[in-house]
Amino acid sequence: MDNLAHRGQPDRSKINMHEAHEVKYWTRQLHIDRAKLQALIDKVGNSAAAVRKELAV
């Protein structure tokens, strides 16, 4: 879980489906819905690079 006391740069290398603001960010960035994002994470893990790579296939 994100520590809200430390407001640094967000870690965009991982996708955290437990944080609504991250789900919103990634679904907009990737132009997919939440269900598709969850399915991709279930398949390849929560690495943003792996999810992007899988989308390109």
C-alpha positions in Angstrom: 0.0 0.0 0.0 1.2 3.5 -0.8 2.5 5.6 2.1 0.5 8.8 1.8 2.9 10.6 4.2 5.7 10.4 1.6 4.4 12.2 -1.5 7.3 11.5 -4.0 7.2 10.5 -7.6 4.8 7.7 -8.2 6.4 4.3 -9.1 5.2 3.9 -12.7 7.1 0.6 -13.1 4.4 -1.4 -11.2 0.6 -1.3 -11.4 -1.2 -1.4 -8.1 -4.8 -2.6 -8.6 -5.6 -1.8 -4.9 -5.1 2.0 -5.5 -8.0 3.6 -7.4 -5.8 6.5 -8.6 -3.4 4.0 -10.2 -6.1 2.0 -11.8 -7.5 5.3 -13.3 -4.1 6.3 -14.5 -3.2 3.0 -16.2 -6.6 2.5 -17.8 -6.4 5.9 -19.3 -2.7 5.5 -20.4 -3.4 2.1 -22.0 -6.9 2.9 -23.3 -8.4 -0.2 -21.7 -11.0 -0.9 -19.0 -10.4 -2.1 -15.5 -11.4 -5.7 -16.3 -8.9 -5.9 -19.2 -6.1 -4.4 -17.0 -6.8 -7.0 -14.3 -6.8 -9.8 -16.8 -3.4 -8.6 -18.2 -2.0 -8.4 -14.7 -3.3 -11.8 -13.9 -1.5 -13.1 -17.0 1.9 -11.3 -16.9 2.2 -9.8 -13.4 2.0 -6.1 -12.3 5.0 -4.9 -14.2 4.0 -2.0 -16.4 6.5 -3.0 -19.0 5.2 -6.6 -19.2 1.6 -5.3 -19.5 2.5 -2.9 -22.3 4.4 -5.7 -24.0 1.5 -8.1 -23.8 -0.8 -5.4 -25.2 1.5 -5.0 -28.2 1.2 -8.7 -29.1 
